[in-house]
C-alpha cells in the first residue's frame, strides 16, 4: 500500500534523561494501524444516544471520552474497536 503524505513521524517529549539513543537507525517503517489491518468500529446505540444528548445540552466546547476495547480478529487480518461507554468528563 502507498503511504499517505499526511503521516508524520512521532516523537516523544523532552526529558532529563534519555533511555535510548534518539538518533534514527535503519530504514523508515510504517507503524500505522490501518496499513496492515482492516479496521472496523462498533458502537452501542445507548452510548451514541447519551453522547448526542450531552452534546445538545452544551453550547460551548465539549469535553468527553469514548471508552471501549480494541481486538484483533481471529484470522489476524482485521481490528475491531468496540466503543461501549461514554464519559462526559469534568469541567475542571
N, C-alpha and C positions, 0 to 999 in steps of 0.2 A: 504494500500500500504506500501511497505517497504521504509525505509528512506535511501537514498544514503549515503555512507560513506564520500563523499567529502563535504557534507554540514557541515558548521561550525557555531557556534552561532555568532550573530552580536554584536558589541559593539559600544559605542559612544565615540567620542574624549573627552579627559580630559578637564575639565572646572574649573573655580574658585569656582563656587557654584553649588551644586547638587540640582536638582529639585525633585528628588526622591531618595529613598534608593536603592543603586545599588546591594544589596545582593539578589541573586536569591531566589524566593519563589515558592513553589509548584513543580509540575511535569513539565518535558520538553514537549513543544508542537512544532509541525512543522508549520512554517509560510511561506512555500514556495508556490509560486503562482500555480505551476503545481500539487501540492499534491491533491487538491480538484477539480480542473478545468481542462478542455481540452483546451490548448492554440492553437490559430491559428494566423498566421501572414500574412498580406496582404500588398503589396507594389505597388504603382503606377509605371507603366513602365517608365514614363518620369523621375521619381525620381531615379530609378535604373540606367537609362542611363546617367543621369547627374553625379551621383556618380562614375560610371565607367569611364566616360571621365575625370573627375577630378583626379581619381587615376592613370590613364595612363599618365597624364601630370607630375605628381610628381615622383621624383626618390627617395626622402627621406621619412621619416616617415610622414604619412598622418594624419592630424588633422581635424576632421569634426564632424558634428552632423546629425543624422537622427531624424526627429521630426514627431510625429503622435499622435493618440488618442488611448486610451485603453477603451474598453467597455465590459460589461458582457452581455452575450446572454439573450434573453427573458426568457428562461427556467432556467437560473441561473447555468447551467452546464458547460458553456464554456466562454472563454475570447478571444476577438478579438483585436489584435493590428494592427492598420492600419497606415502604415508609408506613409506620403504624402508629406513630404518636406525634402530637402537636404540643409544643411548649410555648406559651405566649411570651415567655421571657419576663424581664423586670425592667422597670424604668430607670432604676439606679445603676 
